[in-house]
């Protein structure tokens, strides 16, 4: 079965990774940032070797996000984020082919344990099964 594994992040998180602290996110050092990239790279390598990796990407910061809906007049209404009130956004994702929900949960647990500076809040990792072409999951 295919699964989408998503990691959440905020604009403050992206700024902290660039070295700018805020009330909710202390600044990351270059060493902490490189440790995080190495950790995530090792996960990608392991998933590729096991044959479970289909695709995965880190995503650009929330400030670059646009939310497009149709207005009452049928024209596009563009706003500056998918969740305007919270500015919450996905930081990255993996598409995985795993034998079971238990296996993908093990992978999500490993993702959730990614090294980060002290004081950085934990960010949720979300798992969603991907529907097959028949509409079944």
C-alpha positions in Angstrom: 0.0 0.0 0.0 1.2 3.5 -0.7 1.3 6.2 2.0 2.0 9.9 2.2 4.1 10.8 5.2 4.0 14.6 5.9 6.1 16.7 8.3 4.7 20.0 9.4 6.6 23.3 9.8 6.0 27.0 10.2 7.5 30.2 8.8 9.3 30.6 12.2 10.8 27.2 11.7 12.3 28.1 8.4 13.6 31.4 9.7 15.2 29.6 12.7 17.0 27.2 10.3 18.4 30.3 8.6 19.7 31.5 12.0 16.9 33.9 13.0 15.4 33.1 16.5 11.8 33.9 17.3 9.7 33.5 20.4 8.7 29.9 19.5 11.9 28.8 17.7 15.5 29.2 18.7 18.0 29.8 15.9 19.7 26.7 14.5 23.5 26.6 14.2 25.1 25.4 10.9 26.1 22.2 12.7 22.6 21.5 13.9 21.2 22.2 10.4 23.8 19.8 8.8 23.0 17.1 11.4 19.3 17.4 10.5 20.1 17.1 6.8 22.3 14.1 7.3 19.7 12.4 9.5 17.0 12.9 6.8 19.4 11.8 4.1 20.0 8.6 6.0 16.3 7.9 6.2 16.0 8.5 2.4 18.9 6.2 1.7 17.5 3.4 3.9 14.0 3.7 2.3 15.6 3.6 -1.2 17.6 0.5 -0.3 14.5 -1.2 1.1 12.4 -0.4 -2.0 9.9 1.6 0.0 10.8 5.0 -1.2 8.8 6.4 -4.1 9.3 10.1 -3.8 10.1 12.7 -1.2 10.9 16.4 -1.1 11.4 19.2 1.4 9.1 22.1 0.6 9.8 25.9 0.4 8.9 28.1 3.3 5.2 29.1 4.0 5.8 32.7 2.9 6.0 31.4 -0.7 2.7 29.5 -0.4 -0.5 30.5 -2.2 -4.0 29.2 -1.7 -6.2 29.3 -4.7 -10.0 28.9 -4.5 -12.9 30.0 -6.7 -14.9 33.0 -5.6 -18.6 33.4 -6.0 -18.0 35.0 -9.4 -16.0 31.9 -10.6 -12.7 33.8 -10.6 -9.6 32.7 -8.7 -9.2 34.1 -5.2 -5.6 33.9 -4.2 -4.5 34.2 -0.5 -1.1 33.9 1.1 -1.3 30.5 2.7 -3.2 27.3 2.9 -4.2 27.9 6.5 -4.4 31.7 6.9 -5.0 31.7 10.6 -2.1 29.5 11.7 0.4 29.8 8.8 0.9 26.1 9.3 2.4 24.3 6.3 3.9 21.1 5.3 7.7 21.2 5.5 8.2 18.1 3.5 6.8 14.7 2.4 7.6 11.1 1.4 5.5 8.8 -0.7 6.2 5.3 0.4 5.2 1.8 -0.5 5.0 -0.2 2.7 3.5 -3.6 3.6 1.5 -2.3 6.5 0.4 0.7 8.5 2.6 -0.5 11.3 5.7 -0.3 9.1 4.9 3.2 7.9 4.3 4.2 11.5 7.8 2.9 12.4 9.2 5.2 9.6 7.2 8.2 10.8 8.5 7.6 14.4 12.0 7.7 13.0 11.2 11.0 11.1 9.7 12.5 14.3 13.0 11.8 16.1 15.0 14.0 13.8 17.7 15.9 15.7 17.0 19.6 16.4 18.2 22.3 18.7 17.1 22.3 22.3 13.9 24.2 22.8 12.5 23.6 19.3 9.0 22.4 19.6 8.2 18.9 18.2 6.4 19.0 14.8 3.8 16.4 13.9 4.4 13.7 11.4 1.1 12.8 9.6 0.5 9.5 7.7 -2.2 9.2 5.1 -2.9 6.1 3.0 -3.1 6.9 -0.8 -6.1 5.6 -2.6 -5.6 3.3 -5.5 -7.2 3.9 -8.9 -10.4 2.0 -7.8 -11.1 4.4 -5.0 -10.1 1.8 -2.4 -7.3 2.4 0.0 
